[in-house]
Amino acid sequence: MIAVLGAGMAGCGAYTRLKTEGVEATVFDMRAHIGGHTASYQHATGFTFDEGPHISFTKDPRIKAMFAANVKGEFETIHAKVNNLWQGHWIKHPAQCNLHGLPEDMVVRILQDLIDANYREAGEIRNYEDWLIASFGRPFAETFPMQYGKKYHTVEARLMSTDWLGPRLYKPKLEEVLRGAISASTPDVHYIQEFFYPSRGGFVSYLEPMLRGVPVRLSHRLTRLDPRGRTLLFSNGQEVPYDHVISSIPLPELIPLIPGTPQDVRDAAATLSCSTCVIVNIGIDREDVSEWHWTYFYDQDYCFSRISFPHLLSPHNESRCGKLMRLKQ
């Protein structure tokens, strides 16, 4: 028997791949429902809340087709509208090419150093802070991405690598920066141009068909994985034999459950860190909440890093809702 530990996005993906290869498996999850951190909850008042501001913006044709088929084509294709709030100034995202509306002296400082950064040698890039300063100049880097990164990732930029960046931080041409400094009308260049969201049922609607008719054992919290005896022990007392196991359990939680794990592996797993995301869902039963899909907050006196407005995602949902997302170590 192949055991898949976790019924979230990773577990669903693993099971789907096994199924396409003609391999049977059993899925286990510690919760009483599927979805993991992409679960959706139906509130008695009619609101649908996702466990996080989840959207699909994949460009992979196979994944797009699979998600579309899973909701029988009932999804919305939405052009992303994103903005920022900094010290009372609302500006379009990304900030680096939408400086119009910020204090004049600040815009001049940002432009001076950003232009210099475009024509000087970057030097050694040792971390995320170095990359930001080399890419955008110090005034912009310290005011926007470094402040947001500290809130979102809960660590200083100098302690972060750069291999996670990908297309996430847009590097505009100098012409784009200058146009965005003198005009409020700019092209949309966010790395998420458009995204997809189920018309009904929340984000988990993309996943539910993957596990329909599948042997899924919910309320099974793993307490021991014995690789010698090839058994899984769960907190409900059930012991299950396995031939192979695929786990989506975070390594710092999984490694201590495996008897006989070498101490150096235990120590390495213990050094891994992550941020805990606190989601606050707010139901607002009216239309005119915001024209933006999400907003980034840079000021440190706001405990949250962003607000998302999922009521804009699905015109079929009568109820309206918003989310505050706060990160903590």
N, C-alpha and C positions, 0 to 999 in steps of 0.2 A: 504494500500500500504506500502511495506517495502522499505525504501530508503537506499541506500548504498552511503555514501559520500566518493568519491575518486575512481579513476579508475587506481590506481597503483597496485603494487603487493598485498597489503593487501585487497584492494577493490575487485580485481579479485578473490582472494581466498575466500572472504566472499560470493560473488555472486555464485561462483562455488559450494560451500557447500550448499547454499540455493537451488540451482537448483537440486542437487542430492537428496535433501529432498522433491522435488516437490513443492517448494515455489517460487512464482514469486516475482521479485523485480525490481526496477529501479535504475540505477547507475547515479550519478551526479559527474561532475568533473569541476574544475575551469578553466582548460586548454582547448585548442581547439583540443586536441588529448589525447589518452589513454596512460597509461604507468607510469604516475607519475615520480618518480625519476629513473625508469627503462625504460624510453622512449628511442627510437632510432631515429636518424635523418638522412635522406638521403640528402647529399649535391649534388648540381648540377654537380660537377666535378666527381661524382661517389664514393666519400667517404661515409662510413656509420659510424656515431659517436653515441656511447651510452652515456646517461647522467650518467656517472660514469663508472668505470672499472668493469662492472658486468659480472660474470660467475656463472654457477651452479655447485656446488660441493656436492650436497645433496647425502646422502647415503640411504635416505628413498625410498624403492622400489616403493611406490605408486606415490610419487612426480616425481621420475625419469621416470616412465612409462607415467605419464600425460604429462610431458614436451616433451618426445620423440614423443608421439602421436600428440601433438600440432604442431610439425614441420614435421609431416609425416616421422619421422625417419631420417630426413636430419639434422644431427648434428655431430659435431666432438668430439671425446674423446681424450683429450690431457693430456700428462704427464707434470705436472707443473715444470717449470725451474725458480727458484727464486734466486736472489743474492742481495748483499748489497754493498754500497759504503761508506767507512769511511776514511776521510782524504787522499784520493787518492788511497786507498787500496780496490780492488775488491775482495770480499770473498763470498763464497756460503752461502745460507741461510738454516737453521738457524745459526746465528753467533756463538752461544754457543758451537756448535760441529764442527765448521769450522774455527778455529783460525789460521790455517796455512796461512802464508803470511803477518800476522800482525807483527809489530816491536817486536823483541825478548824480550826486557825488559817488554813490555806490556803483552805479552803472559805469561811470568813467573809470573807477578803480578796477572793476572786473574786466572791462575792455582792454585797458592798458596791459594788465598782466596776462590776459588770455592771448593777446596779440604777441606779446613777448614770448609766451610759451610755444607759439606756433613757429617761431624762428630761432629758438635756442636749442642746444643739445639737451636732451632729456636727462642724460646721466643714467646711473644705475637705478633700475626699478626694483626695489626690494620688497615692496608691499603695496597695498591698496592706496595708502596715503601718497606715496611717491607717484603712483600712476595718475591719481586725481590731479595733483599739482602740475605734473608734466603735461597733462591733457587739457586742463582748463585754467591753469593759473591758481595761485594761492587764495586770492580773495573769494573767488567763486567756490573753490573746493572746500574752504573752511566754513563758508556760509551755508551751503546747500548740501551736497552729497555727504560730507563728513558729519554734519549735524544729523542728517536723516539716518545715516548708517549707524551712528552711535545709538540712536533710539531703536532702530529696527533690529540690528544685530547684537546690540548691547555690549559691544566692544569698540575700542578705538580703531580707526582705519589703519593705523600702523601695525596692528596685530593681525590684519587680514591679508590673505594672499590675493592674487588676481585671476586665478584659473577658473573662477566661477562666473566671471563677468559676461562672457559671450556678447550678445547684442544689447544687454540691459541698459547700459549708459551710452546714449547717443553722442557721437563725436561729430558736431556740425562743422561745415566749412565756415571759414571766416565770414564770407558773404551772408550766410544764414544768421550768424550771430549779430552782425551789424544791422541787418534788416529787422530782426526781432527786437533790437534795442530802440528802433525809431518808429516801429509800427506794431499795432496790436493785432493786425491780421497776418497770420503766418500759416504755412502749410502744416498739416499734421504729420509729425515724424516720430511719434512714440513707437517703441519697438512692437507694441501691440496695436496694429492698425484696426483690426476687427476681431471680434471674438464670437463664440457660439454658446448658447445657453438653452437648456430644454424649455419648451413652452409651458410645461406643467411638471410639478413634482419636485423641483429643485435639482441640484447638480447630481445627486445620487441616481437620478433617472437614467443617466448614462451607464451606470454600472449594474443596475438591478437585473437586466436580461442576461448578463454574463453568468450569474449564479442561479438563475431560475432552473429548478429541477436538479440542482447540484446537491450532493451530500454536504451540507454546511452544518457544522456543529457550533452553535452559538453558546455564549456564557461558558466558554472553556478558556480559563486563564492558565497558561502554562506555568508550572512550578518546577519542572525538572525535565531535561532532555538528556537521556542516557545513550550516548553513541555506541557503547559496548553492547548493551542489551537491546539497543534499537527500540526504545520505548519512550513514550511521552506521558508525563504525569501531569494531571490538571488539578486545579484547586477544588473542583467538585468531587475529587476522589477517583475519577476515571483514569485508568492506565491503558494506553493505546499503543499497540506495536506498529512499527513502520519499517518500510524498506528504504525509502529516501525521504528527505525533508527539505522543503523550501521555506525559508523564514523571512518575514518582513518585520520582525521584532527588532527594535533598535539594539545595536550591539552592546551598549552598556547595560541593558536589561537582560539580553539573551545570554551573554558569556557567563555570568555568575550562576546560571541555571544548568550549566553543563559540567557535571562532575569530572574531575581529572584534568581540567583545563590548566595548562602550564601557567605559572605565576606571572611570567612576563607578558603573556597574552591578557591575563586578567588586569594587569597594571596598565597595559596599553589601552584596553577598552575603557578603563576607569578615567583615562585622561580625555576621552572624547567628550565634547560639550555641545550643547544645542541651546536654542532660545525657546522659551515657553511662550506661546501666544495666548493671550486672554481676549476672547471675543465677547463683546457686549452687543446683543441684538435689541433693537428698538423698533417697535411696531408703530407706524404712523399712518393713520387711515385717511390720507388725502393725496392728491396728485402732485401738487406743486412743492416738492421737497427740494429738488436740485435738478439742474440740467446736466450735471456731471455724473459720470459713473463712479469715479473715485477721486479723492483729494489727498495729497500728501501734506503733512504738517511737519515743519522744521523746528519750530520754537520749542525749547526744552520745558517751558512751563505747561505745555500740553502733554499729558501723560500718554496719549495715544499717538501712533505714527501715521495712521490713515483712517479715512472714513470711506466706506463703500455704500452705494445706493442700489441694492439689487432690485428695488421696485421698478427700476428702469429696464430690467433685463427681459421681463416677460409681460407682454400686454394682456395675457389671459389671466394673470393673477390679480384679483380685485383688491387684495390687501396690499398695503405698502409697508416697507420696512427699510431700516438702515442699520449699518454695523459700524461699531468703533473697534479698531484693532489696536491692542496695546501689547508690546513685547516686554518680557522680563527675563532675566537670566535664570 
